[in-house]
Amino acid sequence: MTPRPTLLVAAAAAAAALTVAHPLRADARGTALMVLYFDNNTGNKDLDNLSKGLADMMITDLSSVSSLTIVEREKLEAILKELKLQRTKYFDPKTAQRIGKGAGAAYVVSGAFLSVAPDMRLDVRVIKLETGTVVKSATVTGQQQKFFELQQKLTAQLVDGLSEVLSKSDADKARAAAAENRVDNAQTLVDYGKGLEARDSGDLQTASQLMQQVVAKSPDWKLGKARYMEIMKELYAAKSRRSSLLSDSEQRLLDHIAAELKKGSAASSKRTLAYRILNGQYHLNRFASNPKRPAAEIRDHLKAYVDNQLVLINETKGMGEYPFGSAAISSEDTKLAEELGVKMPGSTFSAKTPAEVMRRLHAVLMFGEPSTFDVNVMPTDRVCYSQLDPSYPKIAFSMMDLALDHLAKHERRYRERESMRALREYAQGLVAAGRPEEAIAKLQSGLTQFPKSDEFNDTEKMLREILAGQKPGWGCKPPK
């Protein structure tokens, strides 16, 4: 169940009030204070990213108070990675103490939110790191249908708490900051937290898209606009660095490919088809031939590869097969591509039909398994690229559905053989995704439809293996 947005803002306001309440007055004014991510105890994983969003809003509110030094969220993120605590619970005082000491903080704020209809609850603790004791704890509860009344009450408590320990000017700054950080839509908060998560993982492209949605939904929210601008600057700085690292020959090849792809559709021009294939080969080589690189360094090439293949499939799905050969690629571009490690540049021998392109995209995403016709160096450690983006498994499985449909419509001579092989590939991906029942159903459909196929025994063997709890097919490792 998704919490109401105003209650979430109220939760942040309540926690901010607790961090500056009287227990901190005696010995924490002017000292470092760290705000941890909130624990999601709702049981709804869709709300996980609200943890970062709430913490970031609270950090921003308190940063406006000059008499407190707030540890930046980026430093918190770095400490969590160093201590390998990204997926832990932070509400535990011992865990909070361990994290806070790494930042040199004197006090740590930890919190958790719980939702049990029709009530909602927020728990907050202020922990003194020197002794490890909880110097302040509070539980705020309220009915969902009265969340606006609760928000007003908690905002009043925030102002009262600030007035007890801060100067009037600092209290006004905190009050103004809290007002600016109010968000009226729960999905905006979800997107904001997702944007922070994408940024932390190095996926600046996705982060920028999510933050753009945040700004569109809440154009007056200064924090959202500020984070969006930060991410956009980082994104284009990264693009500039990548561009400067390209060799002259590589940039020349990319320029030639872009120019050719502007001329038409891969279905209507053999030359455009060849360059569309070459574009996919180029990006595939950039990430698949060196899978040990960190995920942040391969995301852009992986996305470019997926996008290119989807365009190729969309433009040519009505074709039964591709024209043979690669003569459509210029000799200069063939040489440039080969120097960059591309094998058989633009050749349709590596993908004779749209169905093969669909199946190979599935193999790359689910198992990190490129074609030997596309890369000179086959990876020894395959990467499960599907784990880098939640949309990739859906794309991979939709490719197999399209491939089976294409085989049924266009393949005549080898329809049974290729359909059964495609079903086994489909089943391998489903098992890898933790969906063995669906894998069994796919295999059973093939056995029923093609009982006399030469592939019958191999297909039945795989079905038996899955029933026995085995995972047939290629293995792959999670991305770094």
C-alpha positions in Angstrom: 0.0 0.0 0.0 1.5 3.4 -1.1 1.7 6.0 1.6 0.0 9.4 1.0 2.5 12.0 -0.2 1.7 14.6 2.4 2.2 12.1 5.2 5.7 11.4 3.8 6.5 15.1 3.9 5.1 15.2 7.4 7.3 12.3 8.4 10.4 14.2 7.1 9.3 17.3 9.0 8.7 15.3 12.2 12.1 13.7 12.0 13.7 17.1 11.3 12.1 18.4 14.5 13.5 15.5 16.5 17.0 16.1 15.2 17.1 19.6 16.6 15.0 19.1 19.7 16.3 19.8 23.2 18.5 16.7 23.8 20.9 18.1 21.2 21.0 21.6 22.6 23.5 20.9 25.4 26.3 19.3 23.5 25.5 18.9 19.8 25.0 22.4 18.5 27.7 23.0 15.9 28.7 19.4 15.8 28.2 16.9 12.9 24.8 15.3 12.5 24.2 12.4 10.1 20.8 11.4 8.7 20.5 7.7 7.7 18.2 6.3 5.1 14.8 5.3 6.5 14.0 1.6 6.8 11.0 0.5 4.8 9.0 -1.8 7.0 5.8 -1.7 4.9 6.6 -4.9 3.1 6.1 -3.1 -0.2 9.4 -3.1 -2.1 8.0 -0.4 -4.4 8.6 2.0 -1.6 12.2 1.2 -1.0 13.4 4.3 -2.9 11.4 6.5 -0.6 14.0 5.9 2.0 16.6 7.9 0.1 14.1 10.6 -0.9 13.0 11.2 2.7 16.6 11.3 4.0 17.7 13.7 1.3 14.8 16.1 2.0 15.6 16.0 5.7 19.3 16.7 5.0 18.5 19.6 2.8 16.1 21.1 5.4 18.7 20.8 8.2 21.5 22.1 6.0 19.9 25.5 6.1 20.6 25.7 9.8 24.0 27.3 10.2 24.5 26.1 13.8 24.4 22.4 12.7 26.9 20.6 10.5 25.0 18.0 8.4 26.9 15.1 6.8 26.2 15.1 3.1 24.3 12.2 1.6 27.1 11.4 -0.8 29.4 10.8 2.1 26.8 8.5 3.7 26.5 6.6 0.4 30.3 6.2 0.2 30.5 4.9 3.8 27.7 2.4 3.2 29.5 1.0 0.1 32.8 0.8 2.0 31.2 -1.0 4.9 29.1 -3.1 2.5 25.9 -2.0 4.3 23.8 -0.9 1.3 21.0 -3.4 1.9 21.0 -3.5 5.7 18.7 -2.0 8.3 19.8 1.3 9.7 17.3 1.7 12.6 19.4 -0.6 14.8 21.5 1.6 17.2 24.7 -0.5 16.7 24.5 -0.2 13.0 23.8 3.5 13.1 26.7 3.9 15.5 29.1 2.1 13.1 28.0 4.2 10.2 28.1 7.5 12.1 31.6 6.9 13.4 32.9 6.4 9.8 31.7 9.9 9.1 33.0 11.5 12.2 29.5 12.4 13.3 28.5 13.1 16.9 24.8 12.2 16.5 22.9 10.0 14.0 19.2 10.1 13.1 17.7 6.8 12.0 14.1 6.2 11.1 11.6 3.6 9.8 8.1 3.8 8.3 5.4 1.2 8.6 2.0 1.1 7.0 -0.8 -1.1 8.3 -4.2 0.0 6.9 -5.8 2.2 8.0 -3.0 3.6 10.2 0.6 4.6 9.4 3.5 4.9 11.7 6.9 6.6 11.6 9.6 5.7 14.2 12.6 8.0 14.7 15.7 7.7 16.9 18.5 10.2 17.7 21.7 8.3 18.8 24.6 9.7 20.6 27.7 8.0 19.1 30.1 8.6 22.0 28.0 6.4 24.3 25.8 4.5 21.7 22.7 5.6 23.6 19.4 6.7 22.2 18.9 10.2 23.4 15.6 10.7 21.7 13.0 8.4 20.3 9.5 9.0 19.0 6.7 7.3 17.2 4.2 9.2 15.1 1.0 7.5 14.1 -2.0 8.7 12.2 -5.0 7.6 10.1 -4.6 7.7 6.4 -7.8 9.5 5.8 -6.6 12.3 8.1 -3.1 12.6 6.8 -3.5 16.3 6.0 -4.5 17.1 9.6 -1.5 15.1 10.8 0.8 17.0 8.4 -0.4 20.3 9.8 0.1 19.2 13.3 3.6 17.9 12.7 4.7 21.0 10.8 3.6 23.1 13.9 5.7 20.8 16.1 8.7 21.3 13.8 8.5 25.1 14.1 8.0 24.8 17.9 11.0 22.5 18.3 13.2 24.8 16.2 12.2 27.9 18.2 13.5 26.3 21.4 17.0 25.7 20.2 17.7 28.1 17.3 17.8 31.8 16.7 14.8 33.3 15.0 16.7 33.7 11.7 17.7 30.0 11.7 14.2 28.9 12.6 12.8 30.9 9.7 15.4 29.3 7.3 14.5 25.8 8.4 10.7 26.6 8.1 11.3 28.0 4.6 13.4 25.0 3.6 10.7 22.6 4.8 8.0 24.4 2.9 10.0 24.3 -0.3 10.5 20.6 0.1 6.8 19.7 0.2 5.7 17.4 -2.6 2.1 16.8 -3.5 2.3 13.6 -5.4 3.5 10.2 -4.0 4.8 9.1 -7.4 7.0 12.2 -7.6 8.7 11.0 -4.3 9.1 7.5 -5.7 10.7 8.9 -8.9 12.9 11.2 -6.9 14.2 8.3 -4.8 14.7 6.2 -7.9 16.6 9.0 -9.5 18.9 9.2 -6.5 19.4 5.4 -6.6 20.2 5.5 -10.4 22.7 8.4 -9.8 24.4 6.5 -7.0 24.8 3.4 -9.2 26.3 5.5 -12.0 23.4 5.3 -14.4 23.2 9.1 -15.0 21.0 8.6 -18.2 18.2 7.0 -16.2 18.7 9.3 -13.3 18.3 12.3 -15.6 15.1 10.9 -17.0 13.6 10.2 -13.6 14.5 13.6 -12.3 13.0 15.2 -15.4 9.7 13.6 -14.5 10.1 14.9 -11.0 10.6 18.5 -12.3 7.6 18.1 -14.7 5.3 17.0 -11.9 6.6 19.5 -9.3 8.0 22.5 -11.2 8.1 24.6 -8.0 10.1 22.1 -6.0 13.5 23.7 -5.6 15.3 20.5 -4.3 14.0 18.5 -7.3 15.2 21.1 -9.8 18.6 21.4 -8.0 19.2 17.6 -8.2 18.1 17.5 -11.8 20.6 20.2 -12.7 23.4 18.5 -10.8 22.7 15.2 -12.6 22.4 16.8 -16.1 25.8 18.5 -15.5 27.3 15.2 -14.5 25.8 13.4 -17.4 27.2 15.8 -20.0 30.5 16.0 -18.3 30.7 12.2 -18.6 29.7 12.4 -22.2 32.4 14.9 -22.9 35.0 12.7 -21.2 34.0 9.7 -23.2 34.0 11.7 -26.4 37.5 13.0 -25.7 38.7 9.4 -25.2 37.6 8.2 -28.6 40.3 7.8 -31.1 40.1 9.7 -34.3 39.4 6.5 -36.2 36.6 5.4 -33.8 34.9 8.8 -34.0 35.2 8.7 -37.8 33.5 5.3 -37.9 30.7 6.5 -35.6 30.1 9.6 -37.8 29.9 7.4 -40.9 27.4 5.1 -39.2 25.2 7.9 -38.0 25.2 9.5 -41.5 24.2 6.2 -43.2 21.5 5.5 -40.7 19.8 8.9 -41.4 19.3 7.9 -45.0 16.5 5.4 -44.7 15.2 2.1 -43.3 17.0 -1.1 -43.0 14.2 -2.9 -44.8 14.4 -0.8 -47.9 18.2 -0.4 -48.3 20.8 -3.1 -48.2 23.4 -0.5 -47.3 21.3 0.9 -44.4 20.7 -2.7 -43.2 24.5 -3.4 -43.2 25.2 -0.2 -41.3 22.4 -0.9 -38.8 24.0 -4.3 -38.1 27.4 -2.7 -37.9 26.2 -0.2 -35.3 25.0 -3.1 -33.1 28.2 -4.9 -33.5 30.2 -1.9 -32.5 28.4 -1.3 -29.3 28.3 -5.0 -28.5 32.0 -5.2 -28.8 32.4 -2.2 -26.5 30.9 -4.1 -23.6 30.7 -7.8 -24.3 34.4 -8.3 -25.1 35.4 -7.0 -21.7 32.7 -8.0 -19.2 34.9 -7.3 -16.2 34.5 -3.6 -16.5 32.2 -2.0 -13.9 28.6 -1.7 -14.8 28.7 2.1 -14.8 31.2 1.9 -17.7 29.1 -0.4 -19.9 25.6 0.9 -19.4 25.7 3.4 -22.3 27.0 0.9 -24.8 24.6 -1.8 -23.6 21.6 0.6 -23.9 22.8 1.8 -27.4 23.1 -1.9 -28.5 19.6 -2.8 -27.2 18.1 0.3 -28.8 19.8 -0.4 -32.1 18.6 -4.0 -32.2 15.1 -3.0 -31.4 15.1 -0.5 -34.3 16.6 -3.2 -36.6 13.9 -5.7 -35.5 11.1 -3.2 -35.9 12.2 -2.1 -39.4 12.8 -5.6 -40.7 10.3 -7.9 -38.9 8.3 -8.3 -42.1 11.3 -9.7 -44.0 11.7 -13.5 -44.2 15.4 -13.3 -44.4 18.2 -10.8 -45.0 20.1 -10.5 -48.2 23.5 -12.3 -47.9 26.8 -10.5 -47.7 28.4 -7.3 -46.4 29.5 -5.6 -49.6 27.3 -2.6 -48.7 29.9 -1.5 -46.1 32.6 0.8 -47.5 36.1 -0.6 -47.5 37.2 2.3 -45.2 34.5 1.6 -42.6 35.2 -2.2 -42.8 38.9 -1.5 -42.0 38.0 0.9 -39.2 35.6 -1.5 -37.7 38.0 -4.5 -37.8 40.7 -2.4 -36.1 38.2 -1.8 -33.3 37.6 -5.5 -32.9 34.4 -5.9 -34.9 34.2 -9.3 -36.6 32.7 -9.5 -40.1 31.4 -5.8 -40.0 27.9 -5.4 -41.2 27.6 -8.9 -42.5 24.2 -10.5 -42.6 26.0 -13.8 -42.2 26.0 -13.1 -38.5 22.2 -12.7 -38.5 20.5 -14.2 -41.5 16.9 -13.5 -40.4 15.1 -11.1 -38.0 14.3 -14.2 -35.8 18.0 -14.7 -35.3 18.4 -11.1 -34.2 15.6 -11.5 -31.8 17.0 -14.7 -30.3 20.5 -13.2 -30.0 19.3 -10.1 -28.2 17.6 -12.5 -25.7 20.9 -14.4 -25.3 23.0 -11.3 -24.7 20.6 -9.8 -22.2 19.9 -13.0 -20.2 23.2 -14.7 -20.3 25.8 -12.3 -21.7 26.3 -14.6 -24.7 27.2 -12.8 -27.9 27.5 -14.4 -31.3 30.9 -15.7 -32.4 30.3 -13.9 -35.7 30.1 -10.5 -34.0 33.0 -10.3 -31.5 36.6 -11.3 -32.0 37.1 -12.1 -28.3 34.4 -14.3 -26.7 33.9 -13.5 -23.0 35.2 -16.1 -20.5 33.0 -14.7 -17.7 29.5 -13.9 -18.9 27.5 -11.1 -17.3 23.8 -11.2 -16.6 23.1 -7.9 -18.3 19.4 -8.2 -17.7 20.1 -7.2 -14.1 21.3 -3.7 -15.1 17.8 -2.5 -16.0 14.3 -3.9 -15.0 13.1 -3.4 -18.5 15.7 -5.8 -20.0 14.1 -9.1 -19.0 10.8 -8.0 -20.4 12.5 -7.0 -23.6 14.4 -10.4 -23.8 11.3 -12.5 -23.3 9.3 -10.3 -25.8 12.0 -11.0 -28.3 11.5 -14.8 -28.0 7.7 -14.3 -28.5 8.4 -12.3 -31.6 11.0 -14.9 -32.8 8.6 -17.8 -32.5 5.9 -15.8 -34.3 8.4 -14.9 -37.0 9.4 -18.6 -37.4 5.8 -19.6 -37.7 5.1 -17.0 -40.4 8.3 -17.1 -42.5 10.3 -20.3 -41.8 9.4 -23.2 -44.1 12.2 -25.7 -44.4 13.5 -25.6 -40.8 10.4 -24.4 -38.9 10.2 -27.4 -36.5 13.9 -27.4 -35.7 14.3 -23.7 -35.2 11.1 -23.4 -33.2 12.1 -26.2 -30.8 15.5 -24.6 -30.4 14.0 -21.2 -29.7 11.7 -22.7 -27.1 14.7 -24.2 -25.3 16.4 -20.9 -25.4 13.2 -19.3 -24.1 13.0 -21.9 -21.3 16.6 -21.2 -20.3 15.9 -17.6 -19.8 12.7 -18.2 -17.8 14.5 -20.6 -15.5 17.3 -18.0 -15.0 14.6 -15.5 -14.1 13.1 -17.8 -11.5 10.1 -18.8 -13.5 10.5 -22.6 -14.0 6.7 -23.2 -14.3 6.6 -21.0 -17.4 9.7 -22.6 -18.8 8.0 -26.1 -18.5 4.9 -24.8 -20.1 6.9 -23.5 -23.1 8.7 -26.8 -23.6 5.5 -28.8 -23.2 3.9 -26.6 -25.9 6.7 -27.5 -28.3 6.5 -31.2 -27.5 2.8 -31.1 -28.2 3.1 -29.1 -31.4 6.1 -30.9 -32.9 6.0 -34.5 -31.7 8.0 -35.8 -34.6 10.7 -33.2 -34.5 14.4 -34.3 -34.5 14.6 -31.9 -31.5 12.0 -33.7 -29.5 14.4 -35.7 -27.3 16.6 -32.7 -26.4 13.6 -30.7 -25.6 12.1 -33.4 -23.4 15.5 -33.9 -21.7 15.5 -30.2 -20.7 12.0 -30.4 -19.4 13.1 -33.3 -17.2 16.1 -31.3 -15.9 13.9 -28.4 -14.9 11.5 -30.7 -13.2 14.5 -32.0 -11.2 15.4 -28.5 -10.1 18.3 -28.1 -12.5 19.2 -24.9 -14.4 20.1 -25.7 -18.0 21.9 -23.3 -20.2 24.7 -20.8 -19.9 25.6 -19.4 -16.6 26.4 -15.8 -16.0 27.5 -13.5 -13.1 25.8 -10.4 -11.7 27.4 -7.1 -13.0 29.9 -5.4 -10.8 
